Amino acid sequence: MPKKMHLIAGLLATLTIATFFLSTLGVELYGAHETVAMVKALIVMPGLFILVPAIAATGGSGVFLSKSRQGRLVEAKKKRMPFIAANGLLIMIPCAIVLNRWAAAGTFDTTFYVVQALELLVGAVNLTLMGLNIRDGIKMSGRFRAPQKIAL
């Protein structure tokens, strides 16, 4: 059960961040300011109320599962997690809240776009780190083993 919970929570967290990232890029490139404000509002509510528990469940189940595992892949995942958590808590969530407030007020100035660029950059970093964790998790599960060579 913890493995399945870890898988589902990790995928939900990754897909949520990817949705935020792609929605933001799309609306910034093709949307009006009103649409940007709507996307920013949806990212904060209900978006963060989906993302934060998913990340917490992923981290908690990962810590639980790692107690019974050792090895290079487990250690690599453990090293990435503090960066993912810190990026999310210290940069991405505050940026999302501030950008939502500014967008709701119609404040689309240079500062808005600098903070937006920071949020997108950190989002890309987190997606990369989470993707590496997913890759290592798949390797650890043994689901995709290299085909066996048959000697003739």
Summary of the structure (lengths in Angstrom):
residues: 152
radius of gyration: 18.2
end to end distance: 41.7
largest distance: 71.8
contacts: 425
relative contact order: 0.15
helix: 84%
strand: 0%
